[in-house]
Amino acid sequence: MTDHWNTIRRHWQLLGPPLRPPAEAVEAYESELDLSKAHVILLGVTPELAGLGTTMTAVDESSDMIAGIWPGDTAFRKAINGDWLDLPVPNASVDAVIGDGCLSALGLSTARRALFAAIAGVLRTDGRAGLRLFAGPETPDDPAAVRALALSGGVSTFHELKWRIAMTATGDAPDHAIPVRTIAERFDALFPDRNELSARTGWGLPTIGTIDVYRNSPAIYTFAPATTLVSEAGAYFGDVRIALTGSYGLAERCPLLVLRAPRH
Ligand SMILES: C[S@@+](CC[C@H](N)C(=O)[O-])C[C@H]1O[C@@H](n2cnc3c(N)ncnc32)[C@H](O)[C@@H]1O
């Protein structure tokens, strides 16, 4: 997996919403979780989230991602190498845990449950967590409808299109998984003419080319429906809710999963 993220890191500047959180989504973390006086654990090194909290420790298993996209350690924040499923902090010691798209980066429902358990374990009794979701529909979308939507200008960014294509082909419960390379194969089948896609949408060919790093990736993403994730989280938290993160393209499928009352 670290190779997958290292390849993505090389074209990070070409990425955008909904893969990267826009300002309104960052505000949702702040308003839903009240982070102004909190020590925050960030899962990953999402640069847009690096300014949240009074102090922050970001945890990522990829030293290349830390070196490549983390905006740098300061007196108030630092990034460390570590596994989210074995967080390097004492139990019941943390005010808040946040993360962006983390649940989709885990390829199995058992891994999602392990992450919920790890987060619940490190949070104080009054601690809270917020994870922005990439949540799929209850039944996969129709590929022909996604193609028509894109060519008619109804998809906000190429990155939204990548997620919409993935959401036509995610596997069954409980995992709702899709190998990343399958997203690239589905894209090729739906949009064999990149120049046409570029002309119809205004997206540059380098941005469309970000799909090509998926082609040889061993990574598996998951796009479980929000109701599934709420139910999975409910085994580890007494208070689970969904909050909207704005009005950017696909925002309705990218809500914040807000977790309180960890079961220790
Ligand atoms: C936060 S996620 C998603 C980022 C972005 N929003 C997206 O969807 O492309 C990406 C990061 O998670 C890290 N990561 C994935 N699984 C991890 C794990 N089990 N422990 C620590 N870091 C992990 C990767 O190294 C990568 O830097």
The ligand as a MOL file (V3000), in Angstrom:
LIG
                    3D

  0  0  0     0  0            999 V3000
M  V30 BEGIN CTAB
M  V30 COUNTS 27 29 0 0 0
M  V30 BEGIN ATOM
M  V30 1 C -5.7440 9.5830 4.5790 0
M  V30 2 S -5.7870 8.4430 3.3050 0 CHG=1
M  V30 3 C -6.7750 9.2390 2.0130 0
M  V30 4 C -6.2210 10.5490 1.4440 0
M  V30 5 C -7.0800 11.2600 0.4000 0
M  V30 6 N -8.1950 11.9230 1.0250 0
M  V30 7 C -7.4910 10.3160 -0.7100 0
M  V30 8 O -8.5390 9.7060 -0.6340 0
M  V30 9 O -6.7440 10.1540 -1.6800 0 CHG=-1
M  V30 10 C -4.2030 8.3280 2.5760 0
M  V30 11 C -3.0270 8.1060 3.5430 0
M  V30 12 O -3.3120 7.0450 4.4040 0
M  V30 13 C -2.0900 6.3480 4.7120 0
M  V30 14 N -2.4850 5.0430 5.2510 0
M  V30 15 C -3.3100 4.1190 4.6880 0
M  V30 16 N -3.4790 3.0670 5.5200 0
M  V30 17 C -2.7650 3.3260 6.6530 0
M  V30 18 C -2.5560 2.6290 7.8920 0
M  V30 19 N -3.1230 1.4510 8.1450 0
M  V30 20 N -1.7600 3.2080 8.8270 0
M  V30 21 C -1.1750 4.4150 8.5970 0
M  V30 22 N -1.3290 5.1210 7.4500 0
M  V30 23 C -2.1220 4.5800 6.4870 0
M  V30 24 C -1.3550 6.3420 3.3990 0
M  V30 25 O 0.0380 6.1480 3.5710 0
M  V30 26 C -1.7150 7.7430 2.8490 0
M  V30 27 O -0.7480 8.6930 3.1950 0
M  V30 END ATOM
M  V30 BEGIN BOND
M  V30 1 1 1 2
M  V30 2 1 2 3
M  V30 3 1 2 10
M  V30 4 1 3 4
M  V30 5 1 4 5
M  V30 6 1 5 6
M  V30 7 1 5 7
M  V30 8 2 7 8
M  V30 9 1 7 9
M  V30 10 1 10 11
M  V30 11 1 11 12
M  V30 12 1 11 26
M  V30 13 1 12 13
M  V30 14 1 13 14
M  V30 15 1 13 24
M  V30 16 1 14 15
M  V30 17 1 14 23
M  V30 18 2 15 16
M  V30 19 1 16 17
M  V30 20 1 17 18
M  V30 21 2 17 23
M  V30 22 1 18 19
M  V30 23 2 18 20
M  V30 24 1 20 21
M  V30 25 2 21 22
M  V30 26 1 22 23
M  V30 27 1 24 25
M  V30 28 1 24 26
M  V30 29 1 26 27
M  V30 END BOND
M  V30 END CTAB
M  END
